[in-house]
Amino acid sequence: MPGMGIQSGSDYGLLSNSLYSILLLTVFAGVAIAVVSMLIKSFFGTPQFLETAVKWAEGRKWSAGTVLHTKSESRIQIGFGVIWIIDGLFQLRPDMPGGFVSQVATPALQGAPRLLIDVTNPILNLWLYHPVKVDLTSAWIQIVIGLGMILIRRGVSRRLILWLGVGWSLIVFLAGEGFGVFYPGASFLTGAPGAVLLYGFASFYLLQFESKRPWTRSRRAIAVPVAIFFAVGGILQALPGSQNWNRTGLTTMLTGMAASNQPSVFAKVVSAYANLASSNHVLANAIFVLLPLGAALCLLINAKSKKAIYLAIAVALAGWWIGNDFGIYSSTATDFNSGLPTIILLSALLGFGQPRVSQSEDGSGPTEAGSSETIVAPNGRGSLTLLERPTDVMVVTKLPLLGFGVVSFAAGALFVSALISLVAMFGPVSGSMALVDSSGFVPIPPKLAPAFNLVSTTGRSVSLETLRGRPVLLTFLDPECYDTCPLMAQEMVKADELLGPKGKNVALVAVDANPFFTSTADTSAFSQSHGLSQIKNWYYLTGSRAQLAKVWSDYGIQVVPQRLGMVVHTQVYYFINSAGVEVGALQDTGNSQISGSYSTLIESHLKPLL
């Protein structure tokens, strides 16, 4: 109904409560870590322990030149761990449950081959059926990956976390980024071929580095994938069929980003480039064709060159700022887009091969790693860790144990969320998506529903008075409609089925909403063609034009005739209790993808009326 005030529903409360729970549990975990850290420091920081650790280490023989950690590995591990966590928190934005499919996934799939869309649809349908639960599970998965990458340094748990990162990246690439290259306008400036590919590569690289694959010890292990990423983005930017060579295409995109809610200093740069695109769109686009292709070529020619690396970082930053708008200002933004992950990988190249800790050439004990003295000490898991200074020995036991505890806690929460989602898949479809789509059930100050006396498909006179003693679900349908009206009728019937045996006590009432097709033959044909005439508590009512116009006016229904056939009319359900009192209303957008969600939402508000 136009002008109706819509209030948010309880599922937003669920989402908010989940975020608060995460924050509270994080604080609790932080306090626990601090307490345990003090206990560990008080014991493992004693001179006696340090002396024992050094003597134990000196008695062991290790292969010469062993390097357990490098700056490049650490930068990838910590950098991607942090942005995985932040991305998980982005997933908890209030607009995400309702907006992800329509504003993120569906646009990304435009232009994708039919086969790929068919593969993706089951994932998107799961989101549509259970938006809040699936959104929370997605958030937890990303937070767990981030925590695991930062806190777990070695072992089976770390490998599982990294494989989870690889797998989740592929799922997001499939359902969230539409394979990265098929959507209209896919280019370097939009982050193509997809930021999540960089997340997946980072996890895969760390897995292979830990397995001591020889290729991971070469700079080209990082430089070549980043160069390919740049090259694909540049080629997409240069495609003749893209909108980037069109004066309005690039200008419109940049102008829209500059107008988003963000700090003015960021907007000014984007706006300035939009002005350049407006005055010389060929030059503006050519710059972002040549820059990524040039950076890719420099990295392939000499991956050791700091000039090449700094050039690539500058190009990534320019694309991240001007094209991606830093990727975070939209209410449905899920990550930083491609710019920041690319910069993290390039910064790893700058620290490549520089050990954080090392082993002496003869394996006898401490040596120098850079300018820091190191020692070898047991880590509590049957292996050795090299430390930069004796006072850090306590870290050996603290990090593995505490890291395992924090990630175990997060993994437990993930398991619970996943279990809830799995169980929900076998139950009724959630009403959450309809709640978001329609803005929810709107209570009405108690008053008697406006009276009417119309005719059913069988010619029987039906009024609210004759239906007294039964709850009434009332809507307005066009008998000539072949899309949203049949859908709304089926939603009413499905909601009635969800009520079980009690559903037969509800009167499902539809009033004719077309002033040109008002005969009982019209309403009867509609009911028969959509399998409604066999439902005993279904009433499709009509009357004269004057009678119908009065009912429309009493219930605030707007009817706008078109030249032929169907009319445009307000799509709403009214809930009337057994005493004939209006208790609430629910708008319906007629979205076929979430029809089941509407049925569940309707059923939940009919149940209290029985």
C-alpha positions as CSV (number, residue, x, y, z in Angstrom):
1,M,0.0,0.0,0.0
2,P,1.6,3.3,-1.0
3,G,2.8,5.4,1.9
4,M,2.7,2.6,4.4
5,G,5.3,2.9,7.2
6,I,7.4,-0.2,7.2
7,Q,9.3,-1.4,10.2
8,S,12.3,-3.7,10.3
9,G,11.6,-7.3,11.4
10,S,13.1,-9.5,14.0
11,D,15.7,-11.0,11.7
12,Y,17.6,-7.8,11.7
13,G,17.6,-8.1,15.5
14,L,19.1,-11.6,15.0
15,L,21.8,-10.2,12.8
16,S,22.6,-7.4,15.2
17,N,22.6,-9.8,18.2
18,S,25.0,-12.1,16.3
19,L,27.4,-9.2,15.7
20,Y,27.2,-8.2,19.4
21,S,27.9,-11.9,20.3
22,I,31.0,-11.9,18.1
23,L,32.3,-8.7,19.7
24,L,31.6,-9.9,23.3
25,L,33.2,-13.3,22.6
26,T,36.2,-11.6,21.1
27,V,36.6,-9.5,24.2
28,F,36.2,-12.6,26.4
29,A,38.8,-14.4,24.3
30,G,41.1,-11.4,24.5
31,V,40.9,-11.4,28.3
32,A,41.5,-15.1,28.5
33,I,44.6,-14.8,26.2
34,A,46.0,-12.0,28.4
35,V,45.6,-14.1,31.6
36,V,47.1,-17.2,30.1
37,S,49.9,-15.1,28.5
38,M,50.9,-13.7,32.0
39,L,50.9,-17.2,33.4
40,I,53.1,-18.5,30.6
41,K,55.4,-15.6,30.8
42,S,55.8,-16.1,34.6
43,F,57.0,-19.6,34.0
44,F,58.6,-19.9,30.6
45,G,60.4,-16.5,30.9
46,T,62.6,-17.7,33.8
47,P,66.4,-17.8,33.2
48,Q,66.3,-21.5,34.1
49,F,63.9,-22.3,31.3
50,L,65.9,-20.2,28.8
51,E,69.1,-22.0,29.7
52,T,67.5,-25.4,29.4
53,A,66.0,-24.5,26.0
54,V,69.3,-23.4,24.6
55,K,71.2,-26.5,25.8
56,W,68.5,-28.7,24.4
57,A,68.7,-26.9,21.0
58,E,72.5,-27.0,20.9
59,G,72.4,-30.8,21.2
60,R,70.3,-31.2,18.1
61,K,71.6,-31.4,14.5
62,W,69.8,-29.6,11.8
63,S,70.3,-29.3,8.0
64,A,72.4,-26.2,7.1
65,G,70.6,-23.2,5.8
66,T,67.1,-24.1,7.0
67,V,64.8,-21.1,6.9
68,L,61.5,-21.5,8.8
69,H,60.0,-18.1,8.2
70,T,60.6,-15.3,5.6
71,K,59.3,-11.8,5.5
72,S,57.4,-12.5,2.3
73,E,55.6,-15.5,3.9
74,S,54.8,-13.5,7.0
75,R,53.4,-10.5,5.0
76,I,51.1,-12.7,3.0
77,Q,50.0,-14.6,6.1
78,I,49.3,-11.6,8.3
79,G,48.0,-9.4,5.5
80,F,45.5,-11.8,4.1
81,G,44.6,-13.0,7.6
82,V,43.6,-9.4,8.6
83,I,41.5,-8.8,5.4
84,W,39.8,-12.2,5.7
85,I,38.6,-11.1,9.2
86,I,37.6,-7.6,8.0
87,D,35.7,-9.2,5.1
88,G,33.9,-11.4,7.5
89,L,32.8,-8.4,9.5
90,F,31.7,-6.7,6.2
91,Q,29.5,-9.7,5.7
92,L,27.5,-8.7,8.8
93,R,26.4,-5.4,7.4
94,P,22.5,-5.1,7.8
95,D,21.9,-4.9,4.0
96,M,23.8,-8.0,3.2
97,P,21.1,-10.7,3.8
98,G,18.7,-9.0,1.5
99,G,21.0,-7.3,-0.9
100,F,23.7,-9.9,-1.7
101,V,21.9,-11.8,-4.3
102,S,20.2,-8.9,-6.1
103,Q,23.0,-6.3,-5.8
104,V,26.2,-8.4,-5.8
105,A,25.7,-12.0,-7.2
106,T,23.1,-11.4,-9.9
107,P,24.8,-8.5,-11.6
108,A,28.1,-10.4,-11.6
109,L,26.5,-13.3,-13.5
110,Q,25.1,-11.1,-16.3
111,G,26.6,-12.4,-19.5
112,A,27.8,-15.7,-18.0
113,P,27.2,-18.9,-20.0
114,R,24.0,-20.7,-19.2
115,L,25.9,-23.8,-17.9
116,L,27.7,-21.6,-15.3
117,I,24.5,-19.9,-14.2
118,D,22.9,-23.3,-13.7
119,V,25.9,-24.4,-11.5
120,T,25.6,-21.2,-9.4
121,N,21.8,-21.1,-9.0
122,P,21.6,-23.7,-6.2
123,I,24.0,-21.6,-4.1
124,L,22.0,-18.4,-4.7
125,N,18.7,-20.2,-4.0
126,L,20.1,-21.4,-0.7
127,W,20.9,-17.8,0.2
128,L,17.4,-16.6,-0.9
129,Y,15.7,-19.3,1.3
130,H,17.8,-18.7,4.4
131,P,19.5,-15.3,4.0
132,V,20.3,-14.5,7.6
133,K,21.6,-18.0,8.5
134,V,23.7,-18.3,5.4
135,D,25.1,-14.8,5.7
136,L,26.1,-15.5,9.3
137,T,27.8,-18.7,8.3
138,S,29.6,-16.9,5.5
139,A,30.9,-14.3,8.0
140,W,32.1,-17.0,10.4
141,I,33.9,-18.9,7.7
142,Q,35.9,-15.8,6.7
143,I,36.7,-14.9,10.3
144,V,37.9,-18.4,11.1
145,I,40.1,-18.4,8.0
146,G,41.6,-15.0,9.0
147,L,42.2,-16.0,12.6
148,G,43.7,-19.3,11.6
149,M,46.1,-17.7,9.1
150,I,47.4,-15.3,11.8
151,L,47.5,-17.5,14.9
152,I,48.3,-21.0,13.7
153,R,51.8,-21.1,12.3
154,R,52.3,-24.8,11.5
155,G,50.6,-28.2,11.6
156,V,47.5,-30.0,10.5
157,S,45.2,-27.3,11.8
158,R,47.0,-24.6,9.7
159,R,46.8,-26.8,6.6
160,L,43.0,-27.3,7.1
161,I,42.5,-23.5,7.5
162,L,44.5,-22.8,4.3
163,W,42.6,-25.4,2.3
164,L,39.4,-23.9,3.7
165,G,40.6,-20.6,2.3
166,V,41.2,-22.1,-1.1
167,G,37.9,-23.8,-1.2
168,W,35.9,-20.8,0.0
169,S,37.6,-18.6,-2.5
170,L,36.4,-20.9,-5.3
171,I,32.9,-20.8,-4.0
172,V,32.9,-17.0,-3.8
173,F,34.4,-16.8,-7.3
174,L,31.6,-19.0,-8.5
175,A,28.6,-17.4,-6.7
176,G,29.8,-14.0,-5.6
177,E,31.9,-12.8,-8.5
178,G,30.3,-14.6,-11.4
179,F,33.6,-16.1,-12.6
180,G,35.0,-12.6,-12.7
181,V,35.0,-11.8,-16.4
182,F,31.5,-12.2,-17.8
183,Y,29.6,-9.3,-16.4
184,P,29.2,-6.1,-18.5
185,G,32.0,-3.7,-18.0
186,A,34.4,-6.3,-16.5
187,S,37.8,-4.6,-16.5
188,F,40.9,-3.7,-14.5
189,L,39.0,-0.8,-13.0
190,T,36.2,-3.0,-11.7
191,G,38.6,-5.5,-10.2
192,A,38.4,-8.2,-12.8
193,P,39.2,-11.0,-13.0
194,G,38.1,-11.2,-9.3
195,A,39.8,-10.3,-6.0
196,V,38.9,-13.6,-4.5
197,L,41.3,-15.3,-6.9
198,L,44.1,-13.5,-5.1
199,Y,42.8,-14.7,-1.7
200,G,42.8,-18.3,-3.0
201,F,46.2,-18.0,-4.4
202,A,47.6,-16.6,-1.1
203,S,46.3,-19.6,0.8
204,F,47.6,-22.0,-1.9
205,Y,51.0,-20.4,-1.9
206,L,51.3,-20.7,1.9
207,L,50.3,-24.3,1.7
208,Q,53.0,-25.0,-0.9
209,F,55.6,-22.9,1.0
210,E,55.0,-25.0,4.1
211,S,55.5,-28.1,2.1
212,K,58.8,-26.7,0.9
213,R,58.0,-26.8,-2.8
214,P,61.0,-25.5,-4.6
215,W,59.0,-23.2,-6.9
216,T,57.8,-21.2,-3.8
217,R,61.4,-20.1,-3.1
218,S,61.4,-18.1,-6.4
219,R,60.1,-14.6,-6.7
220,R,58.4,-15.6,-9.9
221,A,56.0,-17.8,-7.8
222,I,54.3,-14.5,-6.7
223,A,55.3,-12.2,-9.6
224,V,53.9,-14.3,-12.4
225,P,50.4,-14.8,-11.0
226,V,50.2,-11.1,-10.1
227,A,51.4,-10.2,-13.6
228,I,48.8,-12.5,-15.2
229,F,46.1,-10.8,-13.0
230,F,47.2,-7.4,-14.2
231,A,47.3,-8.6,-17.8
232,V,43.8,-10.1,-17.8
233,G,42.4,-6.9,-16.2
234,G,44.2,-4.7,-18.8
235,I,43.0,-6.8,-21.7
236,L,39.4,-6.7,-20.5
237,Q,39.8,-2.9,-20.1
238,A,40.9,-2.8,-23.8
239,L,38.1,-5.0,-25.3
240,P,36.4,-3.0,-28.1
241,G,33.0,-4.3,-27.0
242,S,33.3,-3.0,-23.5
243,Q,31.6,0.2,-22.3
244,N,34.9,1.7,-21.3
245,W,35.6,3.2,-24.7
246,N,32.1,4.8,-24.6
247,R,32.1,8.4,-23.4
248,T,29.1,7.8,-21.1
249,G,30.1,4.4,-19.9
250,L,33.4,5.2,-18.0
251,T,32.2,8.7,-17.0
252,T,28.9,7.4,-15.5
253,M,30.7,4.7,-13.5
254,L,33.2,7.1,-12.1
255,T,30.7,9.9,-11.4
256,G,28.5,7.4,-9.5
257,M,31.4,6.3,-7.3
258,A,32.5,9.8,-6.6
259,A,28.9,10.6,-5.3
260,S,29.0,7.7,-2.8
261,N,29.3,8.3,0.9
262,Q,33.0,8.6,1.5
263,P,35.7,11.0,2.7
264,S,35.8,14.1,0.4
265,V,39.5,13.7,-0.3
266,F,38.9,10.2,-1.8
267,A,35.9,11.5,-3.8
268,K,37.8,14.4,-5.3
269,V,40.4,12.1,-6.9
270,V,37.6,9.9,-8.5
271,S,35.7,13.0,-9.5
272,A,38.8,14.5,-11.2
273,Y,39.3,11.4,-13.2
274,A,35.6,11.3,-14.1
275,N,36.0,14.8,-15.5
276,L,39.0,13.6,-17.6
277,A,36.9,10.7,-18.9
278,S,34.1,13.2,-19.8
279,S,36.5,15.4,-21.8
280,N,38.7,12.7,-23.3
281,H,37.2,9.2,-22.7
282,V,39.7,7.5,-25.0
283,L,42.7,8.8,-23.1
284,A,41.1,8.1,-19.7
285,N,40.5,4.4,-20.7
286,A,43.8,4.0,-22.5
287,I,45.7,4.9,-19.4
288,F,44.1,2.0,-17.5
289,V,44.8,-0.3,-20.4
290,L,48.5,0.6,-20.6
291,L,49.3,0.8,-16.9
292,P,48.3,-2.8,-15.9
293,L,49.8,-4.2,-19.1
294,G,53.0,-2.3,-18.5
295,A,53.2,-3.4,-14.9
296,A,52.6,-7.0,-15.9
297,L,55.4,-6.8,-18.5
298,C,57.9,-5.3,-16.0
299,L,57.1,-8.1,-13.4
300,L,57.6,-10.8,-16.0
301,I,60.9,-9.3,-17.2
302,N,62.5,-8.7,-13.8
303,A,60.7,-9.9,-10.7
304,K,63.7,-8.8,-8.6
305,S,63.5,-5.1,-9.7
306,K,62.3,-2.9,-6.9
307,K,61.4,-0.3,-9.5
308,A,59.1,-2.8,-11.2
309,I,57.5,-3.8,-7.9
310,Y,56.9,-0.2,-6.9
311,L,55.4,0.6,-10.3
312,A,53.1,-2.4,-9.9
313,I,52.1,-1.2,-6.4
314,A,51.4,2.3,-7.8
315,V,49.2,0.8,-10.6
316,A,47.3,-1.4,-8.1
317,L,46.7,1.6,-5.8
318,A,45.5,3.8,-8.7
319,G,43.0,1.1,-9.8
320,W,42.0,0.5,-6.3
321,W,41.3,4.2,-5.7
322,I,39.9,5.4,-9.0
323,G,38.2,2.2,-10.3
324,N,37.3,0.2,-7.2
325,D,36.7,3.3,-4.9
326,F,38.5,1.2,-2.3
327,G,35.7,-1.3,-2.5
328,I,34.1,-0.7,0.9
329,Y,31.7,2.2,0.6
330,S,28.7,0.3,-0.7
331,S,26.3,-1.0,1.9
332,T,26.7,-4.5,0.3
333,A,30.4,-4.3,-0.2
334,T,32.0,-7.6,1.0
335,D,35.7,-6.9,0.5
336,F,38.4,-4.4,-0.5
337,N,38.1,-5.5,-4.2
338,S,41.4,-6.4,-6.0
339,G,43.6,-3.4,-5.1
340,L,44.5,-4.3,-1.5
341,P,45.1,-8.0,-2.0
342,T,47.4,-7.2,-5.0
343,I,49.3,-4.7,-2.9
344,I,49.9,-7.2,-0.2
345,L,51.3,-9.8,-2.6
346,L,53.5,-7.1,-4.2
347,S,54.8,-6.0,-0.8
348,A,55.7,-9.7,-0.1
349,L,58.0,-9.5,-3.2
350,L,59.9,-6.7,-1.5
351,G,60.7,-8.9,1.4
352,F,61.3,-12.0,-0.6
353,G,64.1,-14.3,0.6
354,Q,64.8,-12.2,3.7
355,P,64.7,-14.6,6.7
356,R,63.0,-13.6,9.9
357,V,64.8,-16.5,11.6
358,S,67.5,-18.8,10.3
359,Q,69.7,-21.8,11.3
360,S,73.5,-21.6,11.5
361,E,75.4,-23.2,8.6
362,D,76.8,-26.0,10.7
363,G,73.6,-26.6,12.6
364,S,75.3,-26.1,15.9
365,G,73.2,-23.3,17.3
366,P,72.6,-19.6,17.1
367,T,73.5,-17.5,14.1
368,E,72.6,-14.1,12.7
369,A,69.4,-13.5,10.7
370,G,69.7,-10.0,9.3
371,S,71.0,-8.1,12.3
372,S,69.3,-10.1,15.1
373,E,70.8,-12.9,17.1
374,T,68.7,-16.0,17.1
375,I,68.4,-19.2,19.1
376,V,66.7,-22.5,18.5
377,A,64.1,-23.6,21.1
378,P,61.4,-26.4,21.4
379,N,57.9,-25.4,20.5
380,G,56.1,-28.0,22.5
381,R,55.1,-30.0,19.4
382,G,58.2,-32.1,18.9
383,S,60.0,-29.6,16.6
384,L,62.2,-26.5,16.9
385,T,61.5,-22.9,16.3
386,L,64.2,-20.3,15.8
387,L,63.7,-17.1,17.8
388,E,65.2,-13.6,17.3
389,R,66.2,-13.1,20.9
390,P,66.3,-15.2,24.1
391,T,63.4,-13.3,25.7
392,D,61.1,-14.5,23.0
393,V,61.3,-18.1,24.0
394,M,58.0,-17.8,25.8
395,V,56.4,-17.1,22.4
396,V,57.2,-20.6,21.3
397,T,54.7,-22.2,23.7
398,K,52.3,-19.2,23.8
399,L,51.5,-18.8,20.2
400,P,50.7,-22.4,19.2
401,L,48.6,-23.1,22.3
402,L,46.7,-19.8,22.3
403,G,46.4,-19.7,18.6
404,F,44.9,-23.2,18.6
405,G,42.5,-22.2,21.4
406,V,41.2,-19.1,19.7
407,V,40.8,-20.8,16.4
408,S,39.1,-23.8,18.0
409,F,36.6,-21.5,19.6
410,A,35.9,-19.8,16.2
411,A,35.7,-23.2,14.5
412,G,33.2,-24.3,17.0
413,A,31.0,-21.3,16.3
414,L,31.4,-21.9,12.6
415,F,30.3,-25.5,13.1
416,V,27.2,-24.4,15.0
417,S,26.3,-21.9,12.3
418,A,26.8,-24.4,9.5
419,L,24.7,-27.0,11.4
420,I,21.8,-24.5,11.8
421,S,21.9,-23.7,8.1
422,L,22.0,-27.4,7.2
423,V,19.0,-28.2,9.4
424,A,17.1,-25.2,8.1
425,M,17.5,-26.4,4.6
426,F,15.3,-29.4,5.4
427,G,12.6,-27.3,7.2
428,P,10.2,-24.6,5.9
429,V,11.8,-21.9,3.8
430,S,12.8,-19.0,6.0
431,G,10.6,-15.8,6.0
432,S,13.7,-13.7,6.3
433,M,14.1,-12.8,2.6
434,A,10.4,-11.7,2.3
435,L,10.9,-9.7,5.5
436,V,13.8,-7.9,3.9
437,D,12.1,-7.6,0.5
438,S,8.9,-6.2,1.7
439,S,10.1,-4.4,4.9
440,G,7.9,-6.7,7.0
441,F,4.5,-7.0,8.6
442,V,3.0,-3.6,9.6
443,P,0.7,-3.6,12.6
444,I,-2.5,-1.6,12.2
445,P,-4.3,0.1,15.1
446,P,-7.2,-2.2,16.0
447,K,-10.3,-1.2,14.0
448,L,-13.1,-3.1,12.3
449,A,-12.1,-3.9,8.7
450,P,-14.2,-2.1,6.1
451,A,-17.3,-4.1,5.3
452,F,-18.1,-5.5,1.8
453,N,-20.7,-7.7,0.2
454,L,-19.5,-9.3,-3.0
455,V,-20.1,-12.4,-5.1
456,S,-17.9,-15.6,-5.2
457,T,-17.1,-17.7,-8.3
458,T,-20.1,-19.9,-7.5
459,G,-22.5,-16.9,-7.4
460,R,-22.8,-17.0,-3.6
461,S,-22.9,-13.7,-1.7
462,V,-20.0,-13.4,0.6
463,S,-19.4,-10.6,3.2
464,L,-17.1,-10.0,6.1
465,E,-20.1,-10.7,8.3
466,T,-20.6,-14.1,6.8
467,L,-16.9,-14.9,7.5
468,R,-17.1,-13.7,11.1
469,G,-15.5,-16.3,13.5
470,R,-12.7,-17.1,11.1
471,P,-9.4,-15.3,10.5
472,V,-9.3,-13.7,7.0
473,L,-6.3,-13.2,4.7
474,L,-7.4,-10.6,2.2
475,T,-5.8,-9.5,-1.0
476,F,-6.6,-7.9,-4.4
477,L,-5.9,-9.8,-7.7
478,D,-6.4,-9.1,-11.4
479,P,-8.1,-12.1,-13.1
480,E,-6.3,-11.2,-16.3
481,C,-2.9,-11.2,-14.6
482,Y,-0.5,-14.0,-15.5
483,D,2.6,-13.2,-13.4
484,T,2.4,-11.7,-9.9
485,C,-1.3,-12.3,-9.1
486,P,-1.1,-16.1,-9.6
487,L,2.1,-16.0,-7.6
488,M,0.4,-14.2,-4.7
489,A,-2.6,-16.6,-4.8
490,Q,-0.2,-19.5,-4.5
491,E,1.7,-17.9,-1.6
492,M,-1.7,-17.7,0.2
493,V,-2.4,-21.3,-0.4
494,K,1.0,-22.5,0.6
495,A,0.9,-20.4,3.8
496,D,-2.5,-22.1,4.5
497,E,-0.8,-25.5,4.0
498,L,2.0,-24.6,6.4
499,L,-0.6,-24.1,9.1
500,G,-1.6,-27.8,8.9
501,P,-5.1,-28.9,9.9
502,K,-5.9,-25.5,11.4
503,G,-5.4,-23.8,8.1
504,K,-8.9,-24.8,6.9
505,N,-10.3,-22.3,9.5
506,V,-8.7,-19.4,7.6
507,A,-10.6,-17.7,4.8
508,L,-8.4,-16.9,1.8
509,V,-10.1,-14.0,0.2
510,A,-9.2,-12.2,-3.0
511,V,-11.1,-9.2,-4.4
512,D,-11.2,-8.5,-8.2
513,A,-8.8,-5.6,-9.0
514,N,-9.6,-5.2,-12.7
515,P,-12.5,-2.8,-13.6
516,F,-12.8,-4.3,-17.1
517,F,-13.1,-8.0,-16.1
518,T,-15.6,-8.2,-13.3
519,S,-17.8,-11.2,-14.1
520,T,-17.8,-14.4,-12.1
521,A,-16.7,-16.1,-15.3
522,D,-13.5,-14.1,-15.2
523,T,-12.8,-14.9,-11.6
524,S,-13.8,-18.5,-12.0
525,A,-11.5,-18.9,-15.0
526,F,-8.6,-17.5,-13.0
527,S,-9.3,-19.9,-10.1
528,Q,-9.6,-22.9,-12.3
529,S,-6.5,-22.2,-14.4
530,H,-4.4,-21.9,-11.3
531,G,-5.8,-24.9,-9.4
532,L,-7.6,-22.8,-6.8
533,S,-11.2,-23.8,-7.3
534,Q,-10.6,-27.1,-5.5
535,I,-9.6,-25.3,-2.3
536,K,-12.6,-25.1,0.0
537,N,-11.5,-22.0,1.9
538,W,-10.6,-20.0,-1.3
539,Y,-12.9,-17.1,-2.1
540,Y,-12.4,-15.0,-5.3
541,L,-14.9,-12.2,-5.0
542,T,-16.2,-9.7,-7.6
543,G,-19.1,-7.3,-8.1
544,S,-20.1,-4.2,-10.1
545,R,-17.5,-1.6,-10.9
546,A,-19.1,0.7,-8.3
547,Q,-19.0,-2.0,-5.6
548,L,-15.3,-2.9,-6.4
549,A,-14.3,0.8,-6.5
550,K,-15.7,1.4,-3.0
551,V,-13.8,-1.7,-1.6
552,W,-10.6,-0.5,-3.3
553,S,-11.0,3.0,-1.8
554,D,-11.8,1.6,1.7
555,Y,-8.7,-0.5,1.7
556,G,-6.4,2.1,0.0
557,I,-5.9,0.0,-3.1
558,Q,-4.7,2.0,-6.2
559,V,-5.8,0.6,-9.5
560,V,-4.3,2.0,-12.7
561,P,-5.8,0.6,-15.9
562,Q,-3.5,0.0,-18.9
563,R,-4.4,0.0,-22.6
564,L,-4.8,-3.8,-22.8
565,G,-5.4,-6.6,-20.4
566,M,-3.8,-6.4,-17.0
567,V,-3.9,-3.4,-14.6
568,V,-1.3,-2.1,-12.2
569,H,-2.6,-2.3,-8.6
570,T,-1.3,-2.2,-5.0
571,Q,0.0,-5.7,-4.0
572,V,-0.8,-6.2,-0.3
573,Y,-2.2,-8.8,2.2
574,Y,-4.5,-7.7,5.0
575,F,-4.7,-9.8,8.1
576,I,-8.2,-9.7,9.8
577,N,-8.9,-11.6,13.0
578,S,-12.0,-13.7,13.7
579,A,-13.8,-10.7,15.2
580,G,-13.5,-8.8,11.9
581,V,-10.7,-6.5,13.2
582,E,-7.7,-5.5,11.0
583,V,-4.5,-6.3,12.8
584,G,-1.8,-5.8,10.1
585,A,-0.7,-5.7,6.5
586,L,2.1,-7.0,4.4
587,Q,3.2,-5.7,1.0
588,D,4.4,-8.1,-1.7
589,T,6.7,-7.3,-4.5
590,G,5.8,-10.3,-6.5
591,N,9.3,-11.7,-6.6
592,S,9.0,-15.3,-7.8
593,Q,12.5,-16.2,-6.4
594,I,11.3,-15.7,-2.8
595,S,7.7,-16.8,-3.1
596,G,8.3,-19.6,-0.5
597,S,9.7,-17.0,1.9
598,Y,6.6,-14.9,1.6
599,S,4.4,-18.0,2.3
600,T,6.4,-18.7,5.5
601,L,6.1,-15.0,6.6
602,I,2.4,-15.0,6.0
603,E,1.9,-18.3,7.9
604,S,3.8,-16.8,10.9
605,H,1.4,-13.9,11.1
606,L,-1.7,-16.0,10.5
607,K,-0.9,-18.5,13.3
608,P,-1.6,-16.0,16.2
609,L,-5.0,-15.3,14.7
610,L,-6.2,-19.0,15.0
